[in-house]
Amino acid sequence: MAFALTVDKLDADGTIHVRHIFYGETIEECERRRDQHAEGCRAFGPALDDEMVIEESEEIDEIPEWSDDDDE
């Protein structure tokens, strides 16, 4: 099993234009990845600090793998 942490960044008017999904073997790993991203992202970091995000976690079967196969 694995986890997905979905984080929606709220704009000042409350709309959502950006969604991040952080994957990990544990929720803590997802949160660590979220925090690492926030440290380097000028838009996401302040939104996370100001609690202008909506977070939802879910258990998933496995962490998805990237594929450049155009047939999918």
Buried (B, 14 or more C-beta within 10 A) or exposed (E): EBBBBBBBBBEEEEEEEBEBBBBBEEBEBBBEBBEEBBEEBEEBBEBBEEEBBEBEBEEEEEEEEEEEEEEE
